[in-house]
Amino acid sequence: MKKIKLSIIILSYNTKDLLKNCLLSLERVRNEIDFEVIVPDNGSSDGSLEMLRRDFPWVKKVIEIGENLGFARGNNKARDYVDGEYVLFLNSDTLVYKKTLLEMVNFMDINKKVGASTCKVVLKNGRLDKDTRRSFITPWIGLTHIYLRLDRIFPKSRIFAKYWYGYIPEDQIHEVDAIQGAFFLVRKKILDEVGWFDEDYFLDGEDIDLCWKIRNAGWKIVYYPKVKIMHIKGASKGKNKNVICKSRNEILKYRLAGVNSMEIFYRKRLWSKYPLLLNILVILGIKLLKTIRIIKILVFN
């Protein structure tokens, strides 16, 4: 039996129209490379499952989870169904352009030391989605990026713009600390080696954590901007009208996921690398940021 080259996992949660457009974009490139598509569904109530069965019979597997498990646990549900040499985690709010899948897999085939990679991810306005390439958030990067926001003032500074690699041209191939889950291409053998996504994360942070594990296992992670996709930012994470959140508690869970993930990642991966006093200051800073966000959500939603 011929081995599948690429398994594409698209987590679904109440983004029916976006998911349909994403799958249509994949349908247009099915002749470029041998791939399979697996869709775990986190309990959608917007007709996504009916649409999948009706319009996309070529999707290999639709996994009906029945409840919202979040990004990490939802994607991990596809683990037992993957047959590809490579796995691509792809957001439902993306559009894949011609030659992107083919060239990305070819790049990985040639560069055997690269464990994971991403293409150039652009927003609807054509600009780079800055989260495509990121550094791990150390205390210094957290201070300059999250609190002082100095990378917005000095976007090309090697000192202040480390988080988004603003000092490296966006059309240059280069190694990075982390890539985002919107387009995350990785060798399946590495996923199995490091344990897929850490399920302590609900939403946000799990992609950075997975990159940490991949790099710690001795593999490179590369940003490869010679090909691209479009990302309709935030649509799959409950940050705009395209996704249905059923209650204020669910809205809070989605909107606070990023800051909660900061604390999880810091405690798991960075706590042992810094003095106790600095660790306490970092955690207090994260708690303050969370409080500010809760107030904004309660006042403006």
C-alpha positions in Angstrom: 0.0 0.0 0.0 1.4 3.4 -1.0 2.1 5.6 2.0 0.4 9.0 2.1 2.8 11.9 1.8 0.8 14.5 3.8 -2.0 14.4 6.4 -3.8 17.7 6.9 -5.7 18.1 10.2 -8.2 20.9 10.3 -9.9 21.4 13.6 -13.5 22.5 13.3 -15.6 24.5 15.7 -18.6 26.6 14.4 -16.8 28.0 11.4 -18.9 26.3 8.7 -18.4 28.9 5.9 -14.7 29.4 6.6 -14.1 25.7 6.8 -15.9 25.2 3.4 -13.7 27.8 1.8 -10.6 26.3 3.2 -11.6 22.9 1.9 -12.4 24.3 -1.5 -8.9 25.8 -1.6 -7.5 22.4 -0.9 -9.7 20.8 -3.5 -8.1 23.1 -6.1 -4.6 21.7 -5.3 -5.4 18.0 -4.9 -3.5 17.1 -8.0 -0.3 18.7 -6.8 0.6 16.3 -4.0 -0.8 13.2 -2.4 -2.7 14.3 0.8 -5.5 13.2 3.1 -7.7 15.5 5.2 -8.9 14.7 8.7 -11.4 17.1 10.4 -11.9 16.7 14.2 -15.0 18.7 15.1 -15.3 20.2 18.6 -19.1 20.0 18.9 -20.1 22.5 16.2 -23.7 23.6 16.2 -23.7 25.6 13.0 -24.2 22.8 10.4 -20.5 22.2 9.9 -20.9 18.4 10.1 -23.8 18.3 7.6 -21.8 20.5 5.2 -18.8 18.2 5.4 -20.8 15.1 4.7 -22.7 16.8 1.8 -20.0 18.8 0.0 -16.7 17.0 0.8 -17.0 13.2 0.6 -13.3 13.1 -0.2 -12.4 14.1 3.4 -10.9 11.0 4.8 -12.3 11.2 8.3 -14.6 13.5 10.3 -14.2 13.0 14.0 -17.3 14.0 15.9 -16.0 14.9 19.3 -19.3 16.3 20.6 -17.8 19.0 22.9 -15.3 21.9 22.7 -12.0 20.4 23.9 -9.9 23.3 22.7 -7.1 23.4 20.1 -4.6 21.0 21.6 -7.0 18.1 22.6 -9.1 18.6 19.5 -6.2 18.2 17.1 -4.8 15.3 19.1 -8.0 13.4 18.5 -6.8 12.9 14.9 -3.6 11.1 16.0 -4.9 7.6 15.4 -6.1 8.4 11.9 -3.0 9.9 10.4 -1.2 7.9 7.8 1.1 10.7 6.3 4.8 11.1 6.5 4.1 14.7 7.3 1.3 16.3 9.3 0.0 19.8 8.6 -2.1 21.5 11.2 -4.2 24.0 9.3 -6.7 26.5 10.6 -10.2 26.4 9.2 -9.9 30.2 8.6 -7.2 29.8 6.0 -7.0 29.6 2.2 -4.2 27.5 0.6 -2.7 28.8 -2.6 -1.3 26.7 -5.5 2.1 25.2 -5.1 2.2 25.9 -1.4 1.8 22.3 -0.1 4.0 20.9 -2.8 6.9 23.3 -2.2 6.7 23.1 1.6 6.9 19.3 1.5 9.7 19.4 -1.0 11.6 21.8 1.3 11.2 19.4 4.1 12.2 16.4 2.0 15.5 18.2 1.0 16.3 19.6 4.5 16.4 16.5 6.7 17.4 18.4 9.8 14.3 20.6 9.7 11.6 19.1 12.0 8.9 21.7 11.4 8.3 24.6 9.1 5.7 27.2 8.0 5.1 29.2 4.9 4.5 32.9 4.7 1.1 33.5 6.3 -0.6 36.7 5.1 -3.7 38.5 6.3 -6.6 39.6 4.2 -4.9 43.0 3.6 -1.9 41.1 2.2 0.4 41.9 5.1 2.4 39.3 7.0 0.7 37.8 9.9 3.4 38.6 12.4 2.6 35.6 14.6 3.9 33.4 11.7 7.4 33.5 13.2 8.0 34.1 16.9 10.6 33.8 19.6 10.0 32.2 22.9 8.8 34.8 25.4 11.6 35.2 27.9 11.2 37.8 30.7 13.0 40.4 28.5 10.9 39.7 25.4 7.7 39.7 27.6 8.7 43.1 29.0 9.5 44.7 25.6 6.7 43.0 23.6 3.7 42.7 25.9 4.1 45.6 28.4 6.3 48.3 26.9 5.4 47.4 23.3 8.7 48.6 22.2 8.7 46.4 19.1 5.9 48.6 17.8 8.1 51.7 18.2 11.3 50.0 17.0 10.0 47.3 14.7 13.4 46.5 13.1 15.5 46.6 16.3 17.5 43.5 17.2 17.1 44.5 20.9 13.4 45.3 21.1 11.9 43.4 18.1 13.0 39.9 18.9 9.5 38.4 19.4 8.3 38.9 15.8 11.8 38.8 14.2 11.2 42.3 12.9 15.0 42.7 12.2 14.9 39.9 9.6 13.2 40.7 6.2 9.9 38.8 5.9 10.9 37.3 2.6 14.1 35.7 4.0 14.2 32.0 4.9 15.5 31.6 8.4 15.4 29.5 11.5 12.9 30.5 14.3 12.0 29.5 17.8 8.3 29.0 17.0 5.6 28.9 14.3 1.9 29.3 14.7 -0.8 26.6 14.5 -2.5 28.2 11.5 0.0 26.5 9.2 2.2 24.1 11.1 4.0 21.4 9.0 5.9 18.8 11.0 7.3 15.3 10.5 4.9 12.7 12.0 7.8 10.7 13.5 8.7 13.8 15.5 5.1 14.4 16.7 5.1 10.8 17.9 8.5 11.3 19.6 7.6 14.4 21.5 4.0 13.6 22.2 1.9 15.9 20.0 0.3 18.9 21.6 0.4 19.4 25.3 -3.2 19.2 26.5 -2.7 21.5 29.4 -3.3 24.3 26.9 -6.9 25.0 25.9 -6.3 27.6 23.1 -3.1 29.5 22.2 0.4 28.5 23.5 0.2 24.9 22.4 1.9 25.6 19.1 4.8 27.4 20.9 5.0 24.6 23.4 5.2 22.0 20.7 8.0 24.0 19.0 9.8 24.0 22.3 9.7 20.2 22.5 10.7 19.9 18.8 13.7 22.2 19.3 14.7 20.4 22.5 14.7 17.1 20.6 17.4 18.6 18.4 15.4 19.6 15.3 15.3 22.9 13.4 12.2 25.0 12.9 12.2 27.1 9.7 10.1 30.0 8.3 10.0 29.5 4.5 8.3 32.5 2.8 8.7 31.4 -0.8 5.0 30.3 -0.8 2.0 31.5 1.2 -1.5 31.0 2.5 -4.1 33.6 3.7 -5.2 33.7 7.3 -8.5 35.3 8.3 -7.0 36.2 11.7 -8.9 35.2 14.8 -11.9 33.6 13.1 -11.3 30.1 14.4 -10.6 31.4 18.0 -13.8 33.1 18.8 -12.4 36.6 18.3 -15.0 37.7 15.7 -18.5 37.1 14.5 -17.6 34.0 12.4 -17.5 31.7 15.4 -20.4 31.0 17.8 -19.7 31.4 21.5 -22.6 30.1 23.5 -22.2 32.1 26.7 -20.2 34.9 28.4 -18.2 32.2 30.2 -17.2 30.7 26.8 -16.2 34.2 25.5 -14.0 34.7 28.6 -12.4 31.3 28.2 -11.5 32.1 24.6 -10.4 35.7 25.1 -8.3 34.8 28.2 -6.7 31.7 26.6 -3.7 33.5 25.4 -2.7 35.0 28.8 -3.5 31.7 30.6 -1.2 30.0 28.1 1.6 32.5 28.9 1.6 31.3 32.6 1.4 27.6 31.7 4.3 27.9 29.3 6.4 30.0 31.7 5.9 27.6 34.6 6.6 24.5 32.4 9.5 25.6 30.3 11.2 28.7 31.8 10.7 28.7 35.5 13.8 26.6 36.2 16.0 28.9 34.1 15.6 32.1 36.1 15.9 33.3 39.8 12.9 32.9 42.0 12.4 36.6 42.5 12.3 37.2 38.7 9.9 34.3 38.3 7.5 35.8 40.9 7.6 39.2 39.1 6.8 37.5 35.8 3.9 35.6 37.2 2.5 38.7 38.9 2.8 40.6 35.6 0.8 37.9 33.9 -1.8 38.0 36.6 -2.1 41.8 36.2 -2.4 41.4 32.4 -5.2 38.8 32.9 -7.1 41.2 35.3 -6.9 44.0 32.8 -8.3 41.8 30.0 -11.1 40.5 32.2 -12.2 44.1 33.0 -12.1 45.0 29.3 -14.2 42.0 28.3 -16.8 42.6 31.0 -17.0 46.3 30.2 -17.0 46.2 26.4 -18.8 42.9 25.6 
